[in-house]
């Protein structure tokens, strides 16, 4: 399974709750590979006509709309105050980490998205990328320096070529490739059932064995924080049921409950 994405893709952020559950329940049936597609090289001549984006200021409203619709919090005011100039720096850092540690690379991507969408940090800036790397136990200065060298861009170009060969035109796109190299493509942030059906088609079966969902305490051990929407999707809850669920599943000493941009999230203490 190729997941073609970009660190600043708002619809990829919206997909996080569904994608996590899909991988938790069915990840044993496929190999997961993240491919970076290159959403924003720079603003010189950039235009996303479909979404009405021609300048950084245009992104703010688009992001807010995506956040309100998905309930994955997005601030977006940085596009007015301190615009991201390119998604390539964060993408290069991801690729450099991915060469030696796939799990760490995916953790970096998640933390970078939390930073840029919910906490309004500019992940196009070197100091922010170094800080995120340091927070996940890496040597931020070393990783970012390597990403800035030609090697980082070389890795990125390889991903661009792969995305192109898969016929990807937008993000997020998931491409399932079966044993006969036949491709099944799912474009955009879709419901869980859409990905399940695509995987059934790729495997040629309707009797896939889904793994059980881990208890919340175990899931929170793996994640620094989870937004309410992510808990809802993972455990089939309504929004107003989440707080009571947390109290039942976790001890007060192990988590804290916060609010940002009108949405709740739980984090490890």
Beta strands, then each sheet from edge to edge (+ up, - down):
strand 1: 2-5
strand 2: 33-36
strand 3: 173-177
strand 4: 183-187
strand 5: 225-227
strand 6: 255-260
strand 7: 263-268
sheet 1: 2+ 1+ 3- 4+
sheet 2: 5+ 7- 6+
end
